[in-house]
Amino acid sequence: MPKEIEYAVVGLVADILGAATASTPDWLVRPGRAECGDRWPLVHSIYSELTGLELPDEMRKVERRTVDAVLVVPGSPPRILEVDEKQHFNAHRAATLRRYKDDVPLAFDANLWIARSDAKAKLEGGGFSRPMPPLFPGEGGRHRQRAFRDALTDILAPDYGFAPTLRIGDFEVKDWINSPDRTDRMRRLLSARLHRCA
């Protein structure tokens, strides 16, 4: 079900905004010190807080990631769209957001994301929690990796000429994403979300 929600949200948002979609930008696939630029101290400290380890200056070639969508609207800067499912909300994500929410422009309510993350009492297990060595070893590695990657997406986008990262939580749309009035509801959500970062 989560992928169906993601695909429905990406398609609907792209239609409403008149956007084409593009692939994950190179600077976000394996961002190291060079790609992080002036944000390296912040990125490095977030990683250290999550893991207790030192972040290498360069990412291994096997370290790669993709985003849900890059929205490209003629005459506007590109914008990353992420659809955050329940596994994106946890104490690790709350900790990362607190480090930059007041200093980085965002197209979502960081305080709501933090509140939902703080409210989660139990982390998902299984593959959602598996170790991701060498950068995120140990139980819960995937949770820490996800929180770190989400932070990188938010932090680096404006430095590369992108509009603030747009995040839509599945909790915001799952009850109506397939209903007849979904376009009107998404227009209202986008109006509020994009107005806050204008």
Rosetta constraint file for C-alpha pairs under 8 A:
AtomPair CA 1 CA 5 HARMONIC 6.38 0.50
AtomPair CA 2 CA 6 HARMONIC 6.23 0.50
AtomPair CA 2 CA 85 HARMONIC 6.76 0.50
AtomPair CA 2 CA 170 HARMONIC 7.76 0.50
AtomPair CA 3 CA 7 HARMONIC 6.09 0.50
AtomPair CA 4 CA 8 HARMONIC 6.06 0.50
AtomPair CA 5 CA 9 HARMONIC 6.03 0.50
AtomPair CA 5 CA 170 HARMONIC 7.04 0.50
AtomPair CA 5 CA 174 HARMONIC 6.83 0.50
AtomPair CA 5 CA 177 HARMONIC 7.20 0.50
AtomPair CA 6 CA 10 HARMONIC 6.09 0.50
AtomPair CA 6 CA 68 HARMONIC 7.55 0.50
AtomPair CA 6 CA 83 HARMONIC 5.73 0.50
AtomPair CA 6 CA 170 HARMONIC 7.87 0.50
AtomPair CA 7 CA 11 HARMONIC 6.05 0.50
AtomPair CA 8 CA 12 HARMONIC 6.04 0.50
AtomPair CA 8 CA 177 HARMONIC 6.98 0.50
AtomPair CA 8 CA 178 HARMONIC 7.91 0.50
AtomPair CA 9 CA 13 HARMONIC 5.95 0.50
AtomPair CA 9 CA 83 HARMONIC 7.45 0.50
AtomPair CA 9 CA 177 HARMONIC 7.22 0.50
AtomPair CA 10 CA 14 HARMONIC 6.01 0.50
AtomPair CA 10 CA 68 HARMONIC 7.59 0.50
AtomPair CA 10 CA 69 HARMONIC 6.89 0.50
AtomPair CA 10 CA 81 HARMONIC 7.52 0.50
AtomPair CA 10 CA 83 HARMONIC 7.99 0.50
AtomPair CA 11 CA 15 HARMONIC 6.15 0.50
AtomPair CA 12 CA 16 HARMONIC 6.15 0.50
AtomPair CA 12 CA 183 HARMONIC 7.09 0.50
AtomPair CA 12 CA 186 HARMONIC 7.71 0.50
AtomPair CA 13 CA 17 HARMONIC 6.09 0.50
AtomPair CA 13 CA 19 HARMONIC 7.99 0.50
AtomPair CA 13 CA 186 HARMONIC 7.31 0.50
AtomPair CA 14 CA 18 HARMONIC 5.71 0.50
AtomPair CA 14 CA 19 HARMONIC 4.68 0.50
AtomPair CA 14 CA 20 HARMONIC 6.54 0.50
AtomPair CA 14 CA 21 HARMONIC 7.43 0.50
AtomPair CA 14 CA 71 HARMONIC 6.79 0.50
AtomPair CA 15 CA 19 HARMONIC 6.44 0.50
AtomPair CA 16 CA 183 HARMONIC 7.59 0.50
AtomPair CA 16 CA 187 HARMONIC 7.12 0.50
AtomPair CA 17 CA 73 HARMONIC 7.15 0.50
AtomPair CA 18 CA 73 HARMONIC 6.39 0.50
AtomPair CA 19 CA 71 HARMONIC 5.58 0.50
AtomPair CA 19 CA 72 HARMONIC 5.10 0.50
AtomPair CA 19 CA 73 HARMONIC 4.61 0.50
AtomPair CA 19 CA 74 HARMONIC 7.73 0.50
AtomPair CA 20 CA 71 HARMONIC 5.88 0.50
AtomPair CA 20 CA 72 HARMONIC 5.11 0.50
AtomPair CA 20 CA 73 HARMONIC 6.56 0.50
AtomPair CA 21 CA 69 HARMONIC 6.14 0.50
AtomPair CA 21 CA 70 HARMONIC 5.31 0.50
AtomPair CA 21 CA 71 HARMONIC 4.83 0.50
AtomPair CA 21 CA 72 HARMONIC 5.85 0.50
AtomPair CA 22 CA 69 HARMONIC 6.71 0.50
AtomPair CA 22 CA 70 HARMONIC 5.06 0.50
AtomPair CA 22 CA 71 HARMONIC 6.57 0.50
AtomPair CA 22 CA 72 HARMONIC 6.95 0.50
AtomPair CA 23 CA 66 HARMONIC 7.79 0.50
AtomPair CA 23 CA 67 HARMONIC 7.87 0.50
AtomPair CA 23 CA 69 HARMONIC 6.87 0.50
AtomPair CA 23 CA 70 HARMONIC 6.25 0.50
AtomPair CA 24 CA 28 HARMONIC 6.85 0.50
AtomPair CA 24 CA 29 HARMONIC 6.88 0.50
AtomPair CA 24 CA 66 HARMONIC 5.47 0.50
AtomPair CA 24 CA 67 HARMONIC 5.84 0.50
AtomPair CA 24 CA 69 HARMONIC 7.30 0.50
AtomPair CA 24 CA 70 HARMONIC 6.62 0.50
AtomPair CA 25 CA 29 HARMONIC 6.76 0.50
AtomPair CA 26 CA 30 HARMONIC 7.57 0.50
AtomPair CA 27 CA 31 HARMONIC 5.78 0.50
AtomPair CA 27 CA 35 HARMONIC 5.76 0.50
AtomPair CA 28 CA 35 HARMONIC 7.86 0.50
AtomPair CA 28 CA 65 HARMONIC 7.43 0.50
AtomPair CA 28 CA 66 HARMONIC 7.95 0.50
AtomPair CA 28 CA 152 HARMONIC 7.64 0.50
AtomPair CA 28 CA 153 HARMONIC 7.08 0.50
AtomPair CA 28 CA 156 HARMONIC 7.96 0.50
AtomPair CA 29 CA 63 HARMONIC 7.71 0.50
AtomPair CA 29 CA 64 HARMONIC 4.90 0.50
AtomPair CA 29 CA 65 HARMONIC 5.13 0.50
AtomPair CA 29 CA 66 HARMONIC 6.60 0.50
AtomPair CA 30 CA 58 HARMONIC 7.98 0.50
AtomPair CA 30 CA 59 HARMONIC 5.67 0.50
AtomPair CA 30 CA 60 HARMONIC 7.69 0.50
AtomPair CA 30 CA 61 HARMONIC 7.51 0.50
AtomPair CA 30 CA 63 HARMONIC 5.99 0.50
AtomPair CA 30 CA 64 HARMONIC 5.27 0.50
AtomPair CA 30 CA 65 HARMONIC 7.18 0.50
AtomPair CA 31 CA 35 HARMONIC 5.16 0.50
AtomPair CA 31 CA 36 HARMONIC 6.39 0.50
AtomPair CA 31 CA 58 HARMONIC 7.42 0.50
AtomPair CA 31 CA 59 HARMONIC 6.68 0.50
AtomPair CA 32 CA 36 HARMONIC 6.08 0.50
AtomPair CA 32 CA 56 HARMONIC 7.33 0.50
AtomPair CA 32 CA 57 HARMONIC 5.28 0.50
AtomPair CA 32 CA 58 HARMONIC 4.62 0.50
AtomPair CA 32 CA 59 HARMONIC 5.70 0.50
AtomPair CA 33 CA 37 HARMONIC 6.16 0.50
AtomPair CA 33 CA 40 HARMONIC 5.75 0.50
AtomPair CA 33 CA 57 HARMONIC 4.92 0.50
AtomPair CA 33 CA 58 HARMONIC 6.46 0.50
AtomPair CA 34 CA 57 HARMONIC 7.71 0.50
AtomPair CA 34 CA 58 HARMONIC 7.95 0.50
AtomPair CA 36 CA 40 HARMONIC 5.02 0.50
AtomPair CA 36 CA 43 HARMONIC 7.51 0.50
AtomPair CA 36 CA 156 HARMONIC 6.73 0.50
AtomPair CA 39 CA 43 HARMONIC 6.15 0.50
AtomPair CA 39 CA 155 HARMONIC 7.63 0.50
AtomPair CA 39 CA 156 HARMONIC 7.47 0.50
AtomPair CA 40 CA 44 HARMONIC 5.74 0.50
AtomPair CA 41 CA 45 HARMONIC 6.06 0.50
AtomPair CA 42 CA 46 HARMONIC 6.18 0.50
AtomPair CA 42 CA 99 HARMONIC 8.00 0.50
AtomPair CA 43 CA 47 HARMONIC 6.26 0.50
AtomPair CA 43 CA 152 HARMONIC 7.23 0.50
AtomPair CA 44 CA 48 HARMONIC 6.21 0.50
AtomPair CA 44 CA 54 HARMONIC 7.48 0.50
AtomPair CA 44 CA 55 HARMONIC 5.96 0.50
AtomPair CA 45 CA 49 HARMONIC 6.08 0.50
AtomPair CA 46 CA 50 HARMONIC 6.24 0.50
AtomPair CA 46 CA 96 HARMONIC 6.30 0.50
AtomPair CA 46 CA 99 HARMONIC 7.51 0.50
AtomPair CA 46 CA 148 HARMONIC 7.39 0.50
AtomPair CA 47 CA 51 HARMONIC 6.10 0.50
AtomPair CA 47 CA 52 HARMONIC 7.63 0.50
AtomPair CA 47 CA 53 HARMONIC 7.34 0.50
AtomPair CA 47 CA 54 HARMONIC 7.51 0.50
AtomPair CA 47 CA 55 HARMONIC 6.48 0.50
AtomPair CA 47 CA 148 HARMONIC 6.74 0.50
AtomPair CA 48 CA 52 HARMONIC 4.71 0.50
AtomPair CA 48 CA 53 HARMONIC 5.17 0.50
AtomPair CA 48 CA 54 HARMONIC 5.97 0.50
AtomPair CA 48 CA 55 HARMONIC 7.03 0.50
AtomPair CA 50 CA 92 HARMONIC 6.87 0.50
AtomPair CA 50 CA 144 HARMONIC 6.30 0.50
AtomPair CA 50 CA 148 HARMONIC 7.90 0.50
AtomPair CA 51 CA 136 HARMONIC 6.76 0.50
AtomPair CA 51 CA 144 HARMONIC 7.66 0.50
AtomPair CA 55 CA 135 HARMONIC 7.65 0.50
AtomPair CA 59 CA 63 HARMONIC 6.22 0.50
AtomPair CA 67 CA 80 HARMONIC 7.27 0.50
AtomPair CA 67 CA 81 HARMONIC 7.40 0.50
AtomPair CA 67 CA 82 HARMONIC 6.50 0.50
AtomPair CA 68 CA 80 HARMONIC 7.75 0.50
AtomPair CA 68 CA 81 HARMONIC 6.16 0.50
AtomPair CA 68 CA 82 HARMONIC 5.23 0.50
AtomPair CA 68 CA 83 HARMONIC 6.84 0.50
AtomPair CA 69 CA 80 HARMONIC 5.87 0.50
AtomPair CA 69 CA 81 HARMONIC 5.19 0.50
AtomPair CA 69 CA 82 HARMONIC 6.72 0.50
AtomPair CA 70 CA 78 HARMONIC 6.57 0.50
AtomPair CA 70 CA 79 HARMONIC 5.57 0.50
AtomPair CA 70 CA 80 HARMONIC 4.42 0.50
AtomPair CA 70 CA 81 HARMONIC 6.02 0.50
AtomPair CA 71 CA 78 HARMONIC 5.61 0.50
AtomPair CA 71 CA 79 HARMONIC 5.12 0.50
AtomPair CA 71 CA 80 HARMONIC 6.11 0.50
AtomPair CA 71 CA 81 HARMONIC 6.88 0.50
AtomPair CA 72 CA 76 HARMONIC 7.39 0.50
AtomPair CA 72 CA 77 HARMONIC 7.16 0.50
AtomPair CA 72 CA 78 HARMONIC 4.81 0.50
AtomPair CA 72 CA 79 HARMONIC 6.76 0.50
AtomPair CA 73 CA 77 HARMONIC 7.31 0.50
AtomPair CA 73 CA 78 HARMONIC 6.81 0.50
AtomPair CA 77 CA 161 HARMONIC 6.56 0.50
AtomPair CA 77 CA 162 HARMONIC 5.33 0.50
AtomPair CA 77 CA 163 HARMONIC 5.65 0.50
AtomPair CA 78 CA 161 HARMONIC 7.70 0.50
AtomPair CA 78 CA 162 HARMONIC 5.08 0.50
AtomPair CA 78 CA 163 HARMONIC 6.04 0.50
AtomPair CA 79 CA 157 HARMONIC 7.97 0.50
AtomPair CA 79 CA 162 HARMONIC 5.46 0.50
AtomPair CA 79 CA 163 HARMONIC 4.94 0.50
AtomPair CA 79 CA 164 HARMONIC 6.54 0.50
AtomPair CA 79 CA 165 HARMONIC 6.05 0.50
AtomPair CA 79 CA 166 HARMONIC 7.08 0.50
AtomPair CA 80 CA 153 HARMONIC 7.91 0.50
AtomPair CA 80 CA 157 HARMONIC 7.74 0.50
AtomPair CA 80 CA 162 HARMONIC 7.66 0.50
AtomPair CA 80 CA 163 HARMONIC 7.69 0.50
AtomPair CA 80 CA 164 HARMONIC 7.59 0.50
AtomPair CA 80 CA 165 HARMONIC 5.11 0.50
AtomPair CA 80 CA 166 HARMONIC 6.13 0.50
AtomPair CA 81 CA 165 HARMONIC 6.21 0.50
AtomPair CA 81 CA 166 HARMONIC 4.84 0.50
AtomPair CA 81 CA 167 HARMONIC 5.86 0.50
AtomPair CA 81 CA 168 HARMONIC 7.77 0.50
AtomPair CA 82 CA 165 HARMONIC 7.65 0.50
AtomPair CA 82 CA 166 HARMONIC 6.33 0.50
AtomPair CA 82 CA 167 HARMONIC 4.87 0.50
AtomPair CA 82 CA 168 HARMONIC 6.45 0.50
AtomPair CA 83 CA 167 HARMONIC 5.81 0.50
AtomPair CA 83 CA 168 HARMONIC 4.95 0.50
AtomPair CA 83 CA 169 HARMONIC 5.69 0.50
AtomPair CA 83 CA 170 HARMONIC 6.46 0.50
AtomPair CA 84 CA 88 HARMONIC 5.75 0.50
AtomPair CA 84 CA 167 HARMONIC 6.71 0.50
AtomPair CA 84 CA 168 HARMONIC 6.10 0.50
AtomPair CA 84 CA 169 HARMONIC 4.64 0.50
AtomPair CA 84 CA 170 HARMONIC 5.93 0.50
AtomPair CA 85 CA 89 HARMONIC 7.68 0.50
AtomPair CA 85 CA 169 HARMONIC 6.13 0.50
AtomPair CA 85 CA 170 HARMONIC 5.29 0.50
AtomPair CA 85 CA 171 HARMONIC 7.54 0.50
AtomPair CA 86 CA 170 HARMONIC 7.43 0.50
AtomPair CA 86 CA 171 HARMONIC 7.86 0.50
AtomPair CA 87 CA 123 HARMONIC 7.59 0.50
AtomPair CA 87 CA 124 HARMONIC 6.67 0.50
AtomPair CA 87 CA 128 HARMONIC 7.10 0.50
AtomPair CA 87 CA 143 HARMONIC 7.48 0.50
AtomPair CA 88 CA 93 HARMONIC 6.95 0.50
AtomPair CA 88 CA 117 HARMONIC 7.99 0.50
AtomPair CA 88 CA 143 HARMONIC 7.72 0.50
AtomPair CA 88 CA 146 HARMONIC 6.89 0.50
AtomPair CA 88 CA 147 HARMONIC 6.90 0.50
AtomPair CA 89 CA 93 HARMONIC 6.09 0.50
AtomPair CA 89 CA 94 HARMONIC 7.48 0.50
AtomPair CA 89 CA 113 HARMONIC 7.03 0.50
AtomPair CA 89 CA 114 HARMONIC 7.77 0.50
AtomPair CA 89 CA 116 HARMONIC 6.32 0.50
AtomPair CA 89 CA 117 HARMONIC 4.28 0.50
AtomPair CA 89 CA 118 HARMONIC 7.93 0.50
AtomPair CA 89 CA 120 HARMONIC 7.25 0.50
AtomPair CA 90 CA 94 HARMONIC 6.35 0.50
AtomPair CA 90 CA 116 HARMONIC 7.63 0.50
AtomPair CA 90 CA 117 HARMONIC 4.13 0.50
AtomPair CA 90 CA 118 HARMONIC 6.30 0.50
AtomPair CA 90 CA 119 HARMONIC 7.94 0.50
AtomPair CA 90 CA 120 HARMONIC 6.00 0.50
AtomPair CA 90 CA 123 HARMONIC 6.96 0.50
AtomPair CA 90 CA 143 HARMONIC 7.95 0.50
AtomPair CA 91 CA 95 HARMONIC 6.15 0.50
AtomPair CA 91 CA 117 HARMONIC 5.67 0.50
AtomPair CA 91 CA 118 HARMONIC 5.74 0.50
AtomPair CA 91 CA 120 HARMONIC 7.71 0.50
AtomPair CA 92 CA 96 HARMONIC 6.38 0.50
AtomPair CA 92 CA 143 HARMONIC 7.21 0.50
AtomPair CA 92 CA 144 HARMONIC 6.01 0.50
AtomPair CA 92 CA 147 HARMONIC 5.92 0.50
AtomPair CA 93 CA 97 HARMONIC 6.16 0.50
AtomPair CA 93 CA 114 HARMONIC 7.32 0.50
AtomPair CA 93 CA 117 HARMONIC 6.66 0.50
AtomPair CA 93 CA 144 HARMONIC 7.81 0.50
AtomPair CA 93 CA 147 HARMONIC 4.72 0.50
AtomPair CA 93 CA 148 HARMONIC 7.66 0.50
AtomPair CA 93 CA 150 HARMONIC 8.00 0.50
AtomPair CA 94 CA 98 HARMONIC 6.23 0.50
AtomPair CA 94 CA 113 HARMONIC 7.26 0.50
AtomPair CA 94 CA 114 HARMONIC 4.67 0.50
AtomPair CA 94 CA 115 HARMONIC 7.76 0.50
AtomPair CA 94 CA 117 HARMONIC 5.63 0.50
AtomPair CA 94 CA 118 HARMONIC 6.54 0.50
AtomPair CA 95 CA 99 HARMONIC 6.75 0.50
AtomPair CA 96 CA 100 HARMONIC 7.28 0.50
AtomPair CA 96 CA 147 HARMONIC 6.83 0.50
AtomPair CA 96 CA 148 HARMONIC 7.15 0.50
AtomPair CA 96 CA 151 HARMONIC 6.36 0.50
AtomPair CA 97 CA 101 HARMONIC 5.48 0.50
AtomPair CA 97 CA 110 HARMONIC 6.85 0.50
AtomPair CA 97 CA 114 HARMONIC 7.00 0.50
AtomPair CA 97 CA 151 HARMONIC 6.96 0.50
AtomPair CA 98 CA 102 HARMONIC 7.99 0.50
AtomPair CA 98 CA 114 HARMONIC 7.74 0.50
AtomPair CA 100 CA 104 HARMONIC 5.88 0.50
AtomPair CA 100 CA 155 HARMONIC 7.59 0.50
AtomPair CA 101 CA 105 HARMONIC 7.61 0.50
AtomPair CA 101 CA 106 HARMONIC 7.59 0.50
AtomPair CA 101 CA 110 HARMONIC 6.28 0.50
AtomPair CA 104 CA 154 HARMONIC 7.48 0.50
AtomPair CA 104 CA 155 HARMONIC 6.24 0.50
AtomPair CA 104 CA 158 HARMONIC 7.94 0.50
AtomPair CA 105 CA 158 HARMONIC 7.54 0.50
AtomPair CA 105 CA 164 HARMONIC 5.55 0.50
AtomPair CA 105 CA 197 HARMONIC 6.48 0.50
AtomPair CA 106 CA 110 HARMONIC 7.61 0.50
AtomPair CA 106 CA 154 HARMONIC 6.94 0.50
AtomPair CA 106 CA 164 HARMONIC 4.82 0.50
AtomPair CA 106 CA 165 HARMONIC 5.66 0.50
AtomPair CA 106 CA 166 HARMONIC 6.93 0.50
AtomPair CA 106 CA 197 HARMONIC 6.31 0.50
AtomPair CA 107 CA 164 HARMONIC 5.47 0.50
AtomPair CA 107 CA 165 HARMONIC 5.54 0.50
AtomPair CA 107 CA 166 HARMONIC 4.59 0.50
AtomPair CA 107 CA 167 HARMONIC 6.64 0.50
AtomPair CA 107 CA 193 HARMONIC 5.61 0.50
AtomPair CA 107 CA 194 HARMONIC 5.79 0.50
AtomPair CA 107 CA 196 HARMONIC 6.73 0.50
AtomPair CA 107 CA 197 HARMONIC 5.58 0.50
AtomPair CA 108 CA 165 HARMONIC 7.74 0.50
AtomPair CA 108 CA 166 HARMONIC 6.00 0.50
AtomPair CA 108 CA 167 HARMONIC 5.62 0.50
AtomPair CA 108 CA 168 HARMONIC 7.28 0.50
AtomPair CA 108 CA 193 HARMONIC 5.78 0.50
AtomPair CA 108 CA 196 HARMONIC 7.92 0.50
AtomPair CA 109 CA 113 HARMONIC 6.48 0.50
AtomPair CA 109 CA 193 HARMONIC 7.80 0.50
AtomPair CA 110 CA 114 HARMONIC 6.10 0.50
AtomPair CA 111 CA 115 HARMONIC 6.08 0.50
AtomPair CA 112 CA 116 HARMONIC 6.16 0.50
AtomPair CA 113 CA 117 HARMONIC 6.08 0.50
AtomPair CA 114 CA 118 HARMONIC 5.98 0.50
AtomPair CA 115 CA 119 HARMONIC 6.10 0.50
AtomPair CA 116 CA 120 HARMONIC 6.60 0.50
AtomPair CA 123 CA 129 HARMONIC 7.79 0.50
AtomPair CA 124 CA 128 HARMONIC 5.92 0.50
AtomPair CA 124 CA 129 HARMONIC 6.50 0.50
AtomPair CA 125 CA 129 HARMONIC 5.06 0.50
AtomPair CA 125 CA 130 HARMONIC 7.65 0.50
AtomPair CA 126 CA 130 HARMONIC 6.30 0.50
AtomPair CA 127 CA 142 HARMONIC 7.80 0.50
AtomPair CA 128 CA 140 HARMONIC 7.85 0.50
AtomPair CA 128 CA 142 HARMONIC 6.06 0.50
AtomPair CA 128 CA 143 HARMONIC 6.67 0.50
AtomPair CA 129 CA 139 HARMONIC 6.29 0.50
AtomPair CA 129 CA 140 HARMONIC 4.32 0.50
AtomPair CA 129 CA 141 HARMONIC 6.03 0.50
AtomPair CA 129 CA 142 HARMONIC 4.97 0.50
AtomPair CA 129 CA 143 HARMONIC 5.66 0.50
AtomPair CA 130 CA 138 HARMONIC 7.50 0.50
AtomPair CA 130 CA 139 HARMONIC 5.76 0.50
AtomPair CA 130 CA 140 HARMONIC 5.78 0.50
AtomPair CA 130 CA 141 HARMONIC 5.76 0.50
AtomPair CA 130 CA 142 HARMONIC 5.50 0.50
AtomPair CA 131 CA 136 HARMONIC 6.30 0.50
AtomPair CA 131 CA 137 HARMONIC 4.90 0.50
AtomPair CA 131 CA 138 HARMONIC 4.78 0.50
AtomPair CA 131 CA 139 HARMONIC 5.24 0.50
AtomPair CA 131 CA 140 HARMONIC 6.12 0.50
AtomPair CA 131 CA 141 HARMONIC 4.27 0.50
AtomPair CA 131 CA 142 HARMONIC 5.94 0.50
AtomPair CA 132 CA 136 HARMONIC 4.80 0.50
AtomPair CA 132 CA 137 HARMONIC 5.28 0.50
AtomPair CA 132 CA 138 HARMONIC 7.42 0.50
AtomPair CA 132 CA 141 HARMONIC 5.24 0.50
AtomPair CA 132 CA 142 HARMONIC 5.82 0.50
AtomPair CA 132 CA 145 HARMONIC 7.47 0.50
AtomPair CA 133 CA 137 HARMONIC 4.34 0.50
AtomPair CA 133 CA 138 HARMONIC 7.59 0.50
AtomPair CA 133 CA 141 HARMONIC 7.66 0.50
AtomPair CA 135 CA 145 HARMONIC 7.97 0.50
AtomPair CA 136 CA 141 HARMONIC 4.65 0.50
AtomPair CA 136 CA 142 HARMONIC 6.97 0.50
AtomPair CA 136 CA 144 HARMONIC 6.76 0.50
AtomPair CA 136 CA 145 HARMONIC 6.16 0.50
AtomPair CA 137 CA 141 HARMONIC 5.39 0.50
AtomPair CA 140 CA 144 HARMONIC 6.54 0.50
AtomPair CA 141 CA 145 HARMONIC 6.08 0.50
AtomPair CA 142 CA 146 HARMONIC 6.00 0.50
AtomPair CA 143 CA 147 HARMONIC 6.32 0.50
AtomPair CA 144 CA 148 HARMONIC 6.15 0.50
AtomPair CA 145 CA 149 HARMONIC 6.08 0.50
AtomPair CA 146 CA 150 HARMONIC 6.07 0.50
AtomPair CA 147 CA 151 HARMONIC 6.22 0.50
AtomPair CA 148 CA 152 HARMONIC 6.27 0.50
AtomPair CA 149 CA 153 HARMONIC 6.28 0.50
AtomPair CA 150 CA 154 HARMONIC 6.41 0.50
AtomPair CA 151 CA 155 HARMONIC 5.97 0.50
AtomPair CA 152 CA 156 HARMONIC 5.77 0.50
AtomPair CA 153 CA 157 HARMONIC 6.02 0.50
AtomPair CA 153 CA 165 HARMONIC 7.10 0.50
AtomPair CA 154 CA 158 HARMONIC 7.95 0.50
AtomPair CA 154 CA 164 HARMONIC 7.08 0.50
AtomPair CA 154 CA 165 HARMONIC 5.54 0.50
AtomPair CA 155 CA 159 HARMONIC 7.79 0.50
AtomPair CA 156 CA 160 HARMONIC 6.69 0.50
AtomPair CA 157 CA 161 HARMONIC 6.76 0.50
AtomPair CA 157 CA 162 HARMONIC 5.09 0.50
AtomPair CA 157 CA 163 HARMONIC 6.94 0.50
AtomPair CA 157 CA 164 HARMONIC 6.55 0.50
AtomPair CA 157 CA 165 HARMONIC 6.80 0.50
AtomPair CA 158 CA 162 HARMONIC 4.89 0.50
AtomPair CA 158 CA 163 HARMONIC 5.94 0.50
AtomPair CA 158 CA 164 HARMONIC 6.02 0.50
AtomPair CA 164 CA 197 HARMONIC 7.14 0.50
AtomPair CA 166 CA 193 HARMONIC 7.76 0.50
AtomPair CA 166 CA 194 HARMONIC 7.92 0.50
AtomPair CA 168 CA 172 HARMONIC 6.96 0.50
AtomPair CA 168 CA 173 HARMONIC 7.99 0.50
AtomPair CA 169 CA 173 HARMONIC 7.17 0.50
AtomPair CA 170 CA 174 HARMONIC 5.54 0.50
AtomPair CA 171 CA 175 HARMONIC 7.86 0.50
AtomPair CA 173 CA 177 HARMONIC 5.39 0.50
AtomPair CA 176 CA 181 HARMONIC 7.68 0.50
AtomPair CA 176 CA 182 HARMONIC 6.02 0.50
AtomPair CA 177 CA 182 HARMONIC 5.45 0.50
AtomPair CA 178 CA 182 HARMONIC 6.51 0.50
AtomPair CA 181 CA 185 HARMONIC 6.33 0.50
AtomPair CA 182 CA 186 HARMONIC 5.95 0.50
AtomPair CA 183 CA 187 HARMONIC 6.07 0.50
AtomPair CA 184 CA 188 HARMONIC 6.36 0.50
AtomPair CA 185 CA 189 HARMONIC 6.29 0.50
AtomPair CA 186 CA 190 HARMONIC 5.97 0.50
AtomPair CA 187 CA 191 HARMONIC 5.94 0.50
AtomPair CA 188 CA 192 HARMONIC 6.32 0.50
AtomPair CA 189 CA 193 HARMONIC 6.03 0.50
AtomPair CA 190 CA 194 HARMONIC 5.67 0.50
AtomPair CA 190 CA 195 HARMONIC 7.93 0.50
AtomPair CA 191 CA 195 HARMONIC 5.78 0.50
AtomPair CA 192 CA 196 HARMONIC 6.41 0.50
AtomPair CA 193 CA 197 HARMONIC 7.32 0.50
AtomPair CA 194 CA 198 HARMONIC 6.35 0.50
